[in-house]
Amino acid sequence: MSSELAPTRLSRDEIASRIEALGPWFHNIDLAGVETAPGHFLGDYPAVKWRHFWHAVAPAIAGRSVLDIGCNAGFYSIAARRAGAARVLGIDTDPDYLAQARFAAEVCGLDLEYRQLSVYDVATLGERFDVVLFLGVLYHLRHPLLALDLIHEHVAGDLLVYQSMQRGSAEAAPVEPDYGFWATDHFDHPGYPKLHFIEHAYSGDQTNWWAPNRACSEAMLRSAGFAIAAHPEDEIFICRRLAAPAGVGAVYPARGPR
């Protein structure tokens, strides 16, 4: 299937008007020369992020199926299609983001599919994808490890590309397979896995619930059945799906395909 559709016939003024009507935008995307979020507080985001790890992801995407979880306005869905993905499905719970994503795909002339769906309901898709993108989502979730379990159990076929905002130490200290009840010093080590809980808000966002340190991101991924194959950027982990560790599995009563 070709990724190309008929190019948009909208003028720059019409595109700018639609961008304004669909705003505010979190993803800054260049739509025929018009940026959707030129004043983003993180700069040209997420392109500035993508430039640091695309070289490690793009070759694995070419010719494969991609699921973009928490797709927002579709920057990474667009990037995946342009990298040669055979099929891209983006999911998000926010209908406003999905409206932005569909408009961006239309202007870019790309064949992309979007559905309103929570990560907790990925079982309803009833299929596995070669590559799952899970970028900038984990820290917005009340139940982050459950989400990783469900991704592993229902939709990850081969690769998982994970990114999370991280705070705390960038060190990942060696951890013993078990500790005695009275052993407590390791909990205070900066490189011990820590998932910082945000009770109220962070950076003005009440959906920022968690901030893992690097060791925690790595430990959660391993615990859910993913082996870290590459770490091309501070917050990016490219993982291969393995069998889930013994005794580990999603406890959420996931619904099957409709």
C-alpha positions as CSV (number, residue, x, y, z in Angstrom):
1,M,0.0,0.0,0.0
2,S,1.4,3.4,-0.9
3,S,1.7,6.0,1.8
4,E,0.9,8.8,-0.6
5,L,-2.6,10.3,-1.0
6,A,-3.7,13.2,-3.2
7,P,-2.0,16.3,-2.0
8,T,-4.1,18.9,-0.2
9,R,-5.7,21.6,-2.2
10,L,-5.9,24.0,0.7
11,S,-4.0,27.3,0.5
12,R,-1.6,28.4,3.2
13,D,-4.2,30.8,4.6
14,E,-6.7,28.0,4.8
15,I,-4.2,25.7,6.5
16,A,-3.3,28.4,9.0
17,S,-7.0,29.0,9.7
18,R,-7.7,25.3,10.3
19,I,-4.6,25.1,12.5
20,E,-5.9,27.9,14.7
21,A,-9.4,26.4,14.8
22,L,-8.1,23.0,15.9
23,G,-5.7,24.5,18.5
24,P,-4.0,24.6,20.9
25,W,-1.4,22.1,19.6
26,F,1.2,20.3,21.6
27,H,3.0,18.8,18.6
28,N,4.7,21.3,16.3
29,I,4.3,20.0,12.8
30,D,5.2,21.7,9.6
31,L,2.1,21.6,7.4
32,A,2.9,22.9,4.0
33,G,5.1,25.6,5.4
34,V,2.8,26.5,8.3
35,E,3.8,25.4,11.8
36,T,1.2,24.2,14.3
37,A,3.0,25.2,17.5
38,P,5.8,27.6,16.6
39,G,6.0,29.0,20.1
40,H,6.3,25.6,21.9
41,F,8.1,25.9,25.2
42,L,10.4,23.0,24.3
43,G,11.3,24.5,21.0
44,D,10.6,22.6,17.7
45,Y,9.0,19.7,19.6
46,P,8.9,16.8,19.0
47,A,11.1,17.2,15.9
48,V,14.0,18.3,18.2
49,K,13.5,14.9,20.0
50,W,13.1,12.8,16.9
51,R,16.4,14.1,15.4
52,H,18.3,12.5,18.3
53,F,17.0,9.0,17.7
54,W,15.5,8.6,14.3
55,H,18.6,7.0,12.9
56,A,18.1,4.1,15.4
57,V,14.4,3.6,14.7
58,A,13.8,4.4,11.0
59,P,15.6,1.3,9.7
60,A,13.5,-0.9,11.9
61,I,10.2,0.7,10.8
62,A,10.6,0.4,7.0
63,G,8.1,-2.0,5.5
64,R,6.6,-2.9,8.9
65,S,3.3,-2.2,10.8
66,V,3.5,0.5,13.5
67,L,1.2,1.3,16.4
68,D,1.6,4.8,17.8
69,I,0.1,4.8,21.3
70,G,-0.8,8.3,22.6
71,C,-0.3,9.7,19.2
72,N,-1.4,13.2,20.0
73,A,-1.4,15.3,16.8
74,G,0.4,12.5,14.9
75,F,4.0,13.8,14.6
76,Y,5.5,10.3,15.2
77,S,2.8,8.6,13.0
78,I,3.8,10.9,10.2
79,A,7.5,10.3,10.8
80,A,6.9,6.5,10.8
81,R,5.0,6.6,7.5
82,R,7.7,8.8,5.9
83,A,10.3,6.3,7.2
84,G,8.6,3.7,5.0
85,A,6.2,1.9,7.4
86,A,3.8,-0.3,5.6
87,R,0.9,0.7,7.9
88,V,0.5,3.1,10.8
89,L,-2.3,3.2,13.3
90,G,-2.3,6.0,15.9
91,I,-4.5,5.8,19.0
92,D,-5.3,8.5,21.6
93,T,-8.1,9.1,24.1
94,D,-8.4,12.8,23.2
95,P,-10.8,13.5,20.3
96,D,-9.2,17.0,19.8
97,Y,-5.8,15.5,19.3
98,L,-7.2,13.0,16.9
99,A,-8.9,15.8,14.9
100,Q,-5.5,17.5,14.7
101,A,-3.8,14.2,13.6
102,R,-6.3,13.6,10.8
103,F,-5.9,17.1,9.5
104,A,-2.1,16.9,9.6
105,A,-2.3,13.6,7.7
106,E,-4.6,15.2,5.1
107,V,-2.3,18.1,4.5
108,C,0.8,15.9,4.3
109,G,-1.0,13.6,1.9
110,L,-0.2,10.5,4.0
111,D,-2.3,7.3,4.4
112,L,-2.6,7.1,8.2
113,E,-5.3,5.5,10.4
114,Y,-6.4,6.9,13.8
115,R,-8.8,5.6,16.5
116,Q,-10.0,6.9,19.8
117,L,-8.7,4.3,22.2
118,S,-7.0,4.0,25.6
119,V,-3.8,2.1,26.1
120,Y,-5.7,0.1,28.7
121,D,-8.0,-1.2,25.9
122,V,-5.4,-2.2,23.3
123,A,-6.6,-5.8,23.5
124,T,-9.7,-4.7,21.5
125,L,-7.5,-4.1,18.5
126,G,-7.0,-7.9,18.2
127,E,-3.7,-7.8,16.5
128,R,0.0,-7.4,17.1
129,F,2.2,-4.8,15.4
130,D,5.9,-5.1,14.4
131,V,6.8,-1.8,16.1
132,V,4.9,-0.1,19.0
133,L,5.7,3.5,19.7
134,F,5.1,4.4,23.3
135,L,6.4,7.9,23.5
136,G,5.6,10.5,26.1
137,V,2.7,8.6,27.6
138,L,3.8,6.6,30.7
139,Y,4.1,9.6,33.0
140,H,0.5,10.6,32.1
141,L,-0.9,7.3,33.3
142,R,-2.3,6.4,36.7
143,H,-1.3,2.8,36.2
144,P,1.9,2.8,34.2
145,L,3.2,-0.7,34.7
146,L,-0.2,-2.1,33.8
147,A,0.0,-0.3,30.5
148,L,3.4,-1.9,29.7
149,D,1.9,-5.3,30.7
150,L,-1.0,-4.8,28.3
151,I,1.2,-3.6,25.5
152,H,3.3,-6.8,25.9
153,E,0.4,-9.1,26.2
154,H,-1.7,-7.8,23.4
155,V,-0.1,-5.6,20.7
156,A,3.7,-5.8,20.8
157,G,5.0,-8.1,18.1
158,D,8.7,-7.3,18.0
159,L,9.9,-3.8,18.9
160,L,8.8,-1.3,21.5
161,V,10.1,2.2,21.3
162,Y,9.7,3.8,24.7
163,Q,10.2,7.4,25.9
164,S,9.3,9.0,29.2
165,M,10.1,12.2,31.0
166,Q,12.7,11.2,33.6
167,R,13.8,12.9,36.7
168,G,16.4,12.0,39.4
169,S,19.6,10.2,38.8
170,A,20.7,9.1,35.3
171,E,22.6,6.3,36.8
172,A,21.3,2.7,36.7
173,A,23.0,0.8,39.6
174,P,23.3,-3.0,39.6
175,V,20.4,-4.5,41.6
176,E,20.6,-7.8,43.4
177,P,17.9,-10.4,42.6
178,D,16.8,-10.4,46.2
179,Y,17.5,-8.5,49.5
180,G,17.0,-9.5,53.1
181,F,14.2,-7.8,55.0
182,W,16.6,-5.7,57.1
183,A,18.6,-4.5,54.1
184,T,17.5,-1.0,53.3
185,D,20.6,1.0,52.2
186,H,20.0,0.2,48.5
187,F,16.7,2.1,48.5
188,D,18.6,5.3,49.1
189,H,21.1,4.7,46.3
190,P,20.6,7.3,43.5
191,G,20.8,4.6,40.8
192,Y,18.1,2.4,42.4
193,P,14.9,2.3,40.4
194,K,12.6,5.0,41.6
195,L,9.2,6.1,40.3
196,H,8.4,9.6,41.7
197,F,4.7,10.2,42.4
198,I,3.3,13.6,41.5
199,E,0.2,14.2,43.7
200,H,-1.0,17.5,42.3
201,A,0.6,18.8,39.1
202,Y,3.9,19.3,37.4
203,S,4.7,22.0,34.8
204,G,1.1,23.1,35.1
205,D,-0.2,19.7,34.0
206,Q,-2.4,17.6,36.3
207,T,-2.0,14.5,34.1
208,N,1.7,14.3,35.0
209,W,1.4,11.6,37.6
210,W,4.9,10.0,37.6
211,A,8.5,10.8,36.9
212,P,10.8,7.7,36.7
213,N,14.5,7.8,37.0
214,R,16.5,6.0,34.3
215,A,16.9,2.9,36.4
216,C,13.2,2.7,36.9
217,S,12.4,3.0,33.2
218,E,14.8,0.1,32.5
219,A,13.5,-2.0,35.4
220,M,9.8,-1.6,34.4
221,L,10.6,-2.5,30.8
222,R,12.4,-5.6,31.8
223,S,9.6,-6.5,34.3
224,A,7.0,-6.3,31.5
225,G,9.0,-8.6,29.3
226,F,11.1,-6.2,27.1
227,A,14.8,-6.5,26.6
228,I,16.6,-3.2,26.0
229,A,18.4,-3.4,22.7
230,A,19.5,0.3,22.3
231,H,19.5,3.5,24.2
232,P,20.1,6.2,21.6
233,E,18.9,9.2,23.6
234,D,18.6,9.9,27.3
235,E,14.9,9.1,27.4
236,I,14.6,6.7,24.5
237,F,14.8,2.9,24.9
238,I,14.4,0.5,21.9
239,C,13.3,-2.8,23.2
240,R,12.6,-6.3,21.9
241,R,9.7,-8.3,23.1
242,L,10.6,-11.4,25.0
243,A,8.4,-13.9,27.0
244,A,7.1,-12.3,30.1
245,P,9.0,-13.1,33.3
246,A,7.5,-16.0,35.3
247,G,4.5,-15.0,37.4
248,V,4.1,-11.6,35.5
249,G,1.1,-10.7,33.5
250,A,-1.5,-8.0,33.1
251,V,-4.1,-8.4,35.8
252,Y,-6.5,-6.0,34.1
253,P,-9.6,-7.8,32.8
254,A,-8.8,-6.7,29.2
255,R,-11.7,-6.9,26.7
256,G,-11.1,-8.9,23.6
257,P,-11.6,-7.8,20.1
258,R,-15.0,-6.4,19.2
